[in-house]
Amino acid sequence: MTTAVAETVSAPAPPRPRRAWVGALIGVLLDTLTILSLFIGVSDVSPASLISGGSEGTAAFLLVVSRAPRTVAVVLVGASLGIAGLIMQMLVRNKFVEPGTTGVTEFATFGMLLTIVLWPGLAVMGKMAVAAVFGLLGTWVFLRVIRAIPVRQLVLVPLVGIMLGGIIGSVTTFFAYRLDLLQSLGQWAQGSFSTVMQGRYELVWVAAAMVVVAWFAADRFSVVGLGEEFATNLGLHYQRVVAVGMVIIAVITAAVLVTAGMIPFLGLVVPNVVSLIIGDNVRRAIPWVAGLGALFVVACDILARLIRFPYEIPLSVIVGVIGAALFLWLLLRRRTRAH
């Protein structure tokens, strides 16, 4: 990576007892909200109805077919998107990037649109594969653009990605309009788990597998985050590690897009918050990012179901509002520290 892309330095990690306390709190909250998520909805699915077997087993049926798959999908999406953002930040050496601010999500969406136009009968796994290929292309294009443009300010890097994503998004919208597919495009743009059920969420396990791959390659990503020259001097095959990171980002983005649609800012704010707590070591950060990302999405999903109960607000709206506020806080905080 060129010297134009400046390396960010995280705040010193808090003492170990404080980190342990925060980690335990995240775990307790995640377990509590995950269990609570199983029993929130229009239909009566409660511990009492499950024990009594009321309505001829309808509650148990809904729990297995709808509530449990949805909750599992929410947890896995939150964890995997957080990891995708973390890996992207290591590859670019910038704390303000994630798949949604680098054009990767827009490229994957364009790939999804092509599958509807050219291969309307393609299976869901095939759609995810095409979206992953286009997401990989989007990651490559963004990295090439960043290499070519001498960006000296950290905040300008995501702006370049947002502009790139805006171009691809406009092209996608144009073709969707001409082909009368704006409704399908709108479903992907509004991330939601309202249609997730048994048989329609299994692709997120592929994203979870990418988290495992990221865990095994964590030390290499930490070295890559120090720069190409430094990594090469240590004997690391820089381009190979970058390629692995690009595949992880693309597959996670595609799996989440096919399952739930776009979920903004998650991959940006969660790794930054974790960096403030424990620092920038990728191996140590991965379980924190996965846990905090899952907690964040589960909490936002519960809010999306409760704010206008029995109606449901798209999850992307809740995540976008909270994520944007956290993004602004991170920008202002870094600017204050710079002065």
Sequence and secondary structure as in RCSB ss.txt:
>XXXX:A:sequence
MTTAVAETVSAPAPPRPRRAWVGALIGVLLDTLTILSLFIGVSDVSPASLISGGSEGTAAFLLVVSRAPRTVAVV
LVGASLGIAGLIMQMLVRNKFVEPGTTGVTEFATFGMLLTIVLWPGLAVMGKMAVAAVFGLLGTWVFLRVIRAIP
VRQLVLVPLVGIMLGGIIGSVTTFFAYRLDLLQSLGQWAQGSFSTVMQGRYELVWVAAAMVVVAWFAADRFSVVG
LGEEFATNLGLHYQRVVAVGMVIIAVITAAVLVTAGMIPFLGLVVPNVVSLIIGDNVRRAIPWVAGLGALFVVAC
DILARLIRFPYEIPLSVIVGVIGAALFLWLLLRRRTRAH
>XXXX:A:secstr
  TTS          HHHHHHHHHHHHHHHHHHHHHHTT SSS   HHHHHHTHHHHHHHHHIIIIIHHHHHHHH
HHHHHHHHHHHHHHHHHT TT  GGGTTHHHHHHHHHHHHHHH TT  HHHHHHHHHHHHHHHHHHHHHHHHHS 
  STTHHHHHHHHHHHHHHHHHHHHHHHTT HHHHHHHHS   TT  TTSSTTHHHHHHHHHHHHHTHHHHHHHT
T HHHHHHTT  HHHHHHHHHHHHHHHHHHHHHHH    SHHHHHHHHHHHHH S HHHHHHHHHHHHHHHHHHH
HHHHHHTTTTS   HHHHHHHHHHHHHHHHHHHHHHHH 
